[in-house]
Amino acid sequence: EPAGNADSVVAIDSTGTVTELANIGQYEREHNPDPNAVDSNVGGLALASDGLLYVADSGGNDLYSVNPKTGELKLVTVFAGLPSPGGQANPARGGKPEVDPVPTDVTADPNGGVYVGFLTGAALWASPGSAKVVHVSPVGTVTDAVTGLNMVTGVGLAGQTIYASQLSTNMTATPPAPGEIGQATVGGTVEQLFTGLAFPYGVAPVGSSLYIVTNATGQPGAPPNGQVLKCPIEAAPVASLSATPEASATTEASATPEATASPETSATPATSATPATSASPSQSVEPSLEPSASAPSESASPSAGASPAS
């Protein structure tokens, strides 16, 4: 039985009152549109130009629309599987040579529809360029927008530029490789704008700055060190935010307006990628979070496309 508002879209008013709008988990249990394992792990959402909320279900591999006024829930599209490495059959997807797409973040296209990032199932976590950002029209037509990415967890849009946070360039390494922020125009070649990040998740361009959420990577019992970084994006060169545990929290990479994107910029301990963050393919999508700081609503169980069979 689901706990509380798990896998639901809720509205919270100014008094803090929580009202359920749509129960996506229940829809998955009753209809299973994928139609593989019954699984729901609701991820990102965005208010689109048509006034509807578009919500990605990472576990169900699909996208829904929710009317914020009435709570009406509609299935927009089911995302097709991605090619598995070497064409290997996947018993979790009916023996087909494919892997779960695992849609994560959603951002609105002002011209209609939304952009959706794919994390990919664990079988592709060490395959460079296997993830992508797709565009979904209001009627469910899916087209590739940016390809050649790795484990997309966040998507942002500024003008014609799409920004994608990539959790890790190789999650199966020990310790997992740091993540990156890529940028590209629709159909264009990806440029890695910021590298060496500690498992970046949410990303939001605002004016001439890009705000990036990095996960906590501390040892068990250590104070949480997740951060929101503010980085310039106008004419910014490719910059490495060094993932060294010795980096000072007072260096120029701190999340202050003065943060620069020069190659010399060092990062705070939040960008550390120590062996404590090591994650096997069967572990959480957010392996950097220790149990005391974990976010259950964002974890991905093996049925959520996070196991080698996904």
C-alpha positions in Angstrom: 0.0 0.0 0.0 1.3 3.5 -0.9 2.3 5.8 2.0 0.5 9.1 2.2 0.7 11.1 -1.0 3.3 8.9 -2.6 3.4 9.2 -6.4 0.6 11.9 -6.4 0.4 15.4 -7.6 -0.7 17.7 -4.8 -1.6 21.4 -4.4 -0.3 23.4 -1.4 -2.1 26.6 -0.6 -0.7 29.6 1.3 -1.8 28.2 4.7 0.1 24.9 4.0 -3.0 22.8 3.4 -2.2 19.9 1.1 -4.8 18.8 -1.4 -4.3 15.8 -3.7 -4.9 16.7 -7.4 -4.1 13.4 -9.1 -2.9 10.0 -8.0 -0.5 8.8 -10.6 0.5 5.7 -8.6 -3.1 4.5 -8.5 -3.4 5.0 -12.3 -0.2 2.9 -12.8 -1.5 0.1 -10.6 -4.9 0.0 -12.4 -3.7 0.5 -16.0 0.1 0.0 -16.2 0.4 1.8 -19.6 4.1 0.9 -20.0 3.1 -2.2 -19.9 6.1 -3.8 -18.1 6.6 -3.9 -14.3 3.9 -2.1 -12.3 6.0 0.8 -10.9 5.5 4.5 -10.2 8.1 7.0 -9.1 6.8 10.4 -10.0 9.6 12.8 -11.0 9.6 16.3 -12.5 6.6 18.5 -13.5 6.1 21.8 -15.4 3.3 24.1 -16.0 3.0 24.3 -19.8 1.7 27.1 -22.1 -1.7 25.4 -22.3 -2.2 25.7 -18.6 -1.7 22.0 -17.8 0.8 20.4 -15.6 3.0 17.8 -17.3 4.3 15.2 -15.0 6.9 12.5 -15.7 6.6 9.1 -14.0 10.2 7.8 -13.9 9.1 4.3 -12.8 6.2 4.0 -15.3 8.2 5.4 -18.2 5.4 7.8 -19.2 4.2 11.4 -19.1 0.9 12.7 -17.8 -1.0 15.9 -17.9 -2.9 17.2 -14.9 -5.4 20.0 -15.0 -4.4 22.1 -11.9 -8.0 23.4 -11.6 -9.9 20.2 -11.8 -7.3 17.5 -11.2 -8.2 15.7 -14.4 -5.4 13.2 -15.2 -4.6 12.1 -18.7 -1.9 9.9 -20.1 0.1 11.9 -22.7 2.6 9.4 -23.9 4.5 6.2 -23.0 8.1 6.5 -23.8 9.7 3.8 -25.9 12.6 1.8 -24.6 16.2 2.7 -25.4 18.5 0.3 -27.3 20.3 -2.1 -24.8 24.1 -2.4 -24.9 25.0 -5.0 -27.6 21.4 -5.7 -28.3 21.1 -7.8 -25.1 17.6 -9.1 -24.4 16.0 -7.6 -21.3 13.6 -9.9 -19.4 12.2 -6.9 -17.5 10.9 -5.6 -20.8 9.5 -8.7 -22.3 12.8 -10.0 -23.6 13.2 -7.1 -26.0 16.7 -5.6 -26.6 15.9 -2.4 -24.8 16.3 -0.5 -21.5 13.9 1.7 -19.6 14.1 5.4 -20.6 13.4 6.6 -17.0 12.0 10.1 -17.7 13.1 12.5 -14.9 12.8 16.3 -15.2 10.3 18.3 -17.3 10.5 21.9 -18.5 7.9 23.8 -20.5 8.4 24.8 -24.1 6.9 28.3 -24.5 5.9 27.4 -28.0 3.9 24.4 -26.8 4.6 21.0 -25.2 7.5 20.2 -22.9 11.1 18.9 -22.8 11.8 15.7 -20.8 15.1 14.3 -19.8 15.9 10.6 -19.7 18.0 9.1 -16.9 18.1 5.7 -18.6 18.1 2.3 -16.9 21.2 1.0 -15.2 22.5 -1.1 -18.1 23.3 2.2 -19.8 24.9 4.0 -16.9 28.4 3.5 -18.2 27.5 4.0 -21.9 28.5 7.6 -22.9 25.9 9.5 -24.9 23.1 7.0 -24.2 20.7 9.5 -22.6 18.9 12.4 -24.2 16.3 15.2 -23.9 13.1 14.8 -25.9 10.3 17.1 -26.9 6.7 16.0 -26.3 3.9 17.9 -28.0 0.5 18.4 -26.2 -0.9 15.4 -28.3 2.0 13.1 -27.2 4.3 13.3 -30.3 7.9 12.5 -29.1 10.9 13.9 -31.0 14.6 14.0 -30.0 15.7 17.4 -28.9 19.3 16.8 -27.6 21.1 13.5 -27.8 24.6 12.4 -26.7 23.9 13.0 -23.0 24.5 10.9 -19.8 22.0 10.2 -17.1 19.9 13.4 -17.4 18.4 14.5 -14.1 17.5 18.1 -14.8 16.4 20.1 -17.8 16.4 23.9 -18.2 15.5 26.2 -21.1 16.7 29.7 -21.8 15.9 31.1 -25.2 17.0 28.5 -27.8 19.4 26.8 -25.4 18.6 23.6 -23.4 20.7 22.9 -20.3 20.8 19.4 -19.0 22.3 18.2 -15.7 23.9 14.8 -16.0 24.2 12.8 -12.8 27.4 11.0 -13.7 29.4 10.2 -16.7 29.9 6.6 -15.4 27.8 5.5 -12.4 29.2 2.0 -12.4 32.8 3.2 -11.7 34.2 3.1 -8.1 33.7 5.8 -7.0 31.1 6.9 -9.6 32.4 9.5 -12.0 31.3 13.1 -11.3 28.5 14.7 -13.3 28.3 17.5 -15.8 26.1 20.3 -17.2 25.6 20.2 -20.9 24.1 22.8 -23.2 22.9 22.6 -26.8 20.3 24.1 -29.1 17.6 21.7 -30.3 19.2 19.3 -32.7 22.6 20.7 -32.0 25.9 19.3 -30.6 26.2 19.1 -26.8 28.9 21.3 -25.2 29.8 20.3 -21.6 29.6 23.7 -19.8 30.5 22.7 -16.3 32.2 19.4 -15.3 33.4 17.7 -12.1 30.1 18.2 -10.3 29.0 16.0 -7.4 25.9 14.3 -8.9 24.0 17.4 -10.1 20.3 17.2 -10.1 18.0 20.2 -10.6 19.1 23.0 -12.9 17.5 26.4 -13.6 18.7 29.2 -15.9 17.8 32.6 -14.6 19.0 35.6 -16.5 22.8 35.3 -16.9 23.1 32.7 -14.2 22.6 28.9 -14.0 21.5 27.5 -10.7 22.6 23.9 -10.1 21.6 21.5 -7.2 24.4 19.1 -6.2 23.8 16.1 -3.9 25.3 15.6 -0.5 28.4 13.4 -0.7 29.6 13.3 2.9 30.6 10.3 5.0 28.0 8.7 7.2 27.3 11.0 10.2 28.9 14.0 8.6 26.9 17.2 8.2 25.0 17.3 4.9 26.9 19.2 2.2 24.5 19.4 -0.7 24.4 22.8 -2.3 22.8 25.1 -4.8 25.5 26.6 -7.0 25.2 29.9 -9.0 27.3 29.9 -12.2 27.5 32.5 -15.0 26.4 31.2 -18.4 26.9 34.2 -20.7 30.0 33.5 -22.8 31.2 31.0 -20.2 34.1 28.8 -21.1 34.0 25.1 -20.3 34.9 25.0 -16.6 35.8 22.2 -14.2 34.4 22.5 -10.7 37.1 20.3 -9.2 35.7 17.3 -7.3 38.4 17.2 -4.6 37.5 16.7 -0.9 40.2 19.1 0.1 38.5 22.1 -1.6 37.7 24.9 0.7 34.1 26.0 1.3 35.2 29.6 1.0 36.7 29.4 -2.5 35.3 31.2 -5.5 33.0 28.2 -6.4 30.7 28.9 -3.4 27.1 29.5 -4.2 27.3 33.3 -4.1 26.7 35.8 -6.9 30.4 36.2 -7.2 31.0 32.6 -8.3 33.0 32.5 -11.5 33.4 29.8 -14.1 37.1 30.1 -14.7 39.1 26.9 -15.1 40.8 27.7 -11.8 37.5 27.7 -9.9 37.6 25.0 -7.2 34.5 23.5 -5.6 33.3 23.1 -2.1 33.2 19.7 -0.3 29.7 19.2 -1.9 31.4 18.4 -5.2 33.5 15.7 -3.6 33.2 12.2 -5.1 34.6 10.0 -2.5 34.3 6.1 -2.3 31.5 6.6 0.2 29.4 7.7 -2.8 30.0 4.5 -4.6 26.9 3.0 -6.1 26.2 -0.3 -7.7 23.7 -0.4 -10.6 21.1 -1.6 -8.3 21.4 1.3 -5.9 19.4 4.6 -5.7 19.4 7.2 -8.5 20.8 9.5 -5.8 23.6 7.3 -4.5 25.3 10.3 -2.9 22.6 10.6 -0.3 23.4 8.7 2.9 20.5 7.0 4.6 20.1 9.9 7.1 19.7 12.3 4.2 18.0 10.2 1.6 14.9 11.4 -0.3 12.6 8.3 -0.7 10.4 10.0 -3.2 13.4 10.3 -5.6 14.9 6.9 -5.1 14.7 4.4 -7.8 14.2 0.8 -6.9 15.1 -2.0 -9.3 11.6 -1.9 -10.7 12.0 1.9 -11.3 14.6 1.3 -14.0 17.6 1.4 -11.8 18.6 -2.2 -11.9 20.9 -3.8 -14.5 17.9 -5.5 -16.1 16.0 -2.3 -16.6 
